[in-house]
Amino acid sequence: MRQLTLTIFTIASFLLVSCNTSKENILTDQDKATIKSEVQAVINNIVANSEALNLEKATESYLNNPDFISISNGVIADYKSFLKGNKEYFNAIVSQTYTENDLIFTIIDKKTVILTFGGSALVTMKDQQKVKVDPFLATLVFRKIDDSWKVLYTNEFATFAPIENDSIINQ
């Protein structure tokens, strides 16, 4: 009898702890809406400052940490190399405008979100050459650190095509 009581107590304790743990990890629709809104504001800030060619503001949401990884068209970079590559790119252009086609949020938990951004861009180089970037695809992993969302991983792919002055694109 004592063995049966101990077994039942152990199983009941396990179930009680399991139920409480899973409830803490379940996100309500309101939780998801709040997280989506917060991350949406960060990506909007990144895009707006990228279009304004404000590199410092455009990259302030990226995590300056050894854990940060950037992949851009197959090139892997740490945070320092990521900033260097973006600085070179921003120094070569006079304008860029993004068009968002897809924005997909995958909310992992209260502190982790995967954002998939799909769209295109129109870029004008310093020599006035216009370049169509289509597609432009990015996957960003956001982590909430000290009450702010930071990008700790980004994987971007883009196809760049110069626009000819007499091309159909301009007509």
N, C-alpha and C positions, 0 to 999 in steps of 0.2 A: 504494500500500500504506500509505504513511504517513497519507494522508487517511482510509482505512478504519479504521486503528488509532485515530486521533484521534476519529472518529465513534463507534466502539464504546466507547471510554473515556468520552466525554461522556455517552452514553446510560446506561452502567453507573453512572456517578457520580450522574446524575439519579435513576435508579431506587433506588439505595442511599439517597440523602437522602430521597426520597419515602417509602420504606418505613419508615425510622426516624421520620420526622415523623408519619405516620399512626398508628404504634404508640403514640407518646406521647399522642395525642389520644383513643385508644380507652379507654373506661371499662369496667372489669370489672364483673361483677355485684356483687362486694364493694364496689367504689368507689361504685356507684350506691346500694347499701344504706346505706353510711356517710353519703353525702350526704343521702339521704332522711331518715335518722334525725336528722341534725344540723338540717336545715330543719324537720322535724316538731317538734323541741324548741322552736325559735324560735316557730313559729306557735302551739303550745300555750301558751307563755309570753304571747304577745300576747293570746290569747283569755282565759286565766285572769286576767290583770291588767285586761283590759277588763271582765270580769264583776265583778272586785273594785273597779272604778271607780278604779284606780290609773293615772291618765293617764301619769305619768312613766315607770313601768315598762312600760306597754302600748306606749309609743312609743319606747322606748330602742333598739329594733332597726331603726328607720327612719333612713335616711341623712341626716344634717344636712349637706347639700351642695347647691350650685346645680344639680347634675344631677338631683336628686330631683323627681319629678312625681307628683301625686296627682290622680285624677279621681274625684269622688263624685257620682253621679247627674247627670253632665254638667258639673259645675263643676270647672275645672282650678285646681290650687293648687300653690304651691311649698311648701317645708318649713315655713316660718313660718306661712303661711296654713293649711296642713294642721293644725298644732298648735292654732292659734286656733280653727278650726272644731270640732276634737275637744274642746277645753276648753269651748266653749259647749255642746256636746252633753252632755258629762259633767256639767256644772253644772245641766242641766235634768232629769236622771234620778236615781232613787234605786236602781234595780237593772236589770240586764239579764242574760239567760241565753241562750246560743247553743246551737243544735242543729246539729251537723254532719251533712250528708247525703252530701256528696262532697268528697273531698280528692284532687286529681289533681296529680301531680308530673311536670313535663317537665324533665328534666335536660339542659341544653344542653352543658355542659362541667364541668370540675372546680370552676369558680368561678361558674357561672351556673345558676340554677334558676327556672323559672316554676311558680308554685303557683296552682292554681285551687281556691277554697274555695266550696262551695255549701251553703246551709243556711237556717236561720231563726233568729229571736230573739223573746224575749218581754221587753218593756221596761216598766218602771213609771216614770212621770213623777213629778215632785215634787208635782203636784196629785193623785196617786194614780191618774190615768188610765192604764190598761193599753193597750199598743200591741203589735200583732203585726207583726213584720217578716218578711214572707214573700213572695217569696224574698229572701234576702240572698246576693249573689254577689260574690266578690272575686277579682281576678287580681293576684298580687303577683310582682314580679320581684326575686329575691334575688341578691346578689353577695357573694362571699366576699372580705372586705377585712380584712387584718391578722388572719387566722385566726378571724374571726367573720362570721356571715351577717347582711347588712344589706338592708333593703327599699329599693330605689332607684326603684321605680315601683309604684304601686297604682291599680287601677281598680275601684271598688266601685259596685254597684247594689243598691238596696233599695226595696221597696214597704212603706210604713207604713200600717197600718189600725187605727184605734182599736177597742178591744173594748168593746162595749156591755155593761152589767151584766146585761141579760136576754137576751143573744145566745146562739145555739146553741153558740158557742165555749166559753162558761162552763158549759154544762150537761153 
